[in-house]
């Protein structure tokens, strides 16, 4: 079989003209700078083992790269051979190797492997929830600390594409993605799909990549970062509001993927999402067809804004 099965996202790459301003926003969003001596790039990490999740290059605002993580260096070298590429050393926190590919819409896809994990960061402790089913917190009030959410990891990236079937074939044939929900607008006509990693019997997020054909043409829609839990998400929301950042959509619970979401815009309008409590599936769980109405709907919470 051609291609490999990628393990997860590695990072999202954006450009911005002011790295200090981006750093302030990303710290308020719940990430931590990964120190380097690079004055032209800003690397931000979460509390998990990934050496970085978000990288900003100095330059005009925009999206420049989707980072995917191969399961091993051997897999990366296999893909490199199939694509006629030579793996090179990754000049970034964690090191490792990488190859660069270009998807059908010209998006740069950087596949990495062999990175050194970063030490885990200790986050805040959260008191348990009391519910009818389980009384887990007894004889103590619940008090949340003020401050940013704790970003754990990068969960998914959403791209608008010019030809869904062409892009779907390109990503599946190289990286082993499986369809979770395909967005069907009429019988036999689909304009997008939520794609998940194929990790066999290991449960993985409902979607790692969402491709959606757009009349506006190809572009970056958003990147989504997992936080600890609902309390963490809501505490982070209060902090972002207090720092006068720009909310985009939230809070609510999606239908497709089921996650609780809260979307924000960075100072240049890039959309970033906090999420928690998403669906997890294995290879055996297959796929289904979904509608545009399900895509836009929420199970509860804020309705999708017209400009989203």
Phi, psi and omega in degrees: 000135177287163176076186180225175171256111178289157184268325184183176167291152174256311183193168169244139181245124179236168173239147177205149183280348184225100183291328179295319179293321176295320179300316181298316179297312184294329174292318176294334179283340175116015176252169185232140180294136171265109190298138172216177174254025185262111181281349184254358179221141178244123180250128179239140182240169173254194181279344181280189188280351180295132182295334171198154181240337189218125178232134178244126172267144175291130179158186178300143184302140177163176178263136179233344186199141168252122180257128178243145181252117173285154184290336183203163174296322178301318178297318179299317181292325175299313179296319179302316179297319180293329183264001181069034182247161174243125180292142180234163178290136181272117180272080184196164176308135181091346179060218182096192181238161178207160164228153177250132174237162178236123183280177186299338178262008178087005177289136175282127177243113181256118181259126185239159175200160175075019177289145173282129180293148176274154175296140179295142177260138180281126178258179180291151175274144179240130176294148180292163177270144168265136177220174177298323182286328185211125175262095189262342181241113186239137172060032179206137176283160177261127179224126180261142176283147177279150176137184183295160167298163172258104176287127180266315188199166172271124185262314181203163176229142180243128180237135167276137184231163182274333181215101187303310184297323179295314180292319178303313181297319181297311184289320181292320185290335181263328192238000173074020180299149173247148176278131171266299177230128176257131185272106183258123180265341175200158179307121179084000180235115181237144183244002181183172178199145169273122184248135178244159175293149174261100180244030176065236182275356179279121180299140181222162184305145176311322174211139172255328179221133174241122178252130181221121178293131186232135176295340178280353180096175184291151178174172178276130175262298177196165171237143189238133185240130181281135176247177192297312186189186183295319177301319180296317179298315183288323176297319178295324177298314179300321180293315180297320176296318180296331179270008175064033173278170191260112175287149181245318180189127176150170000267151177194180175239122179294160169277302181277114186099334173069357188289150169282133189231155171206112185259143179226161174247133175286178185300345180249012174092358176295134181270130176232142186243136160268138176213160176206159174060055176267166178287151177231135182224160175252179178301325185288348186278352171067207184215170180214166175265141179228169184251165174299325179298318177295323180299318184274345189280160170237150175282328170201159174106198188292132177290154181298125179288155184295332184266011184272000000 
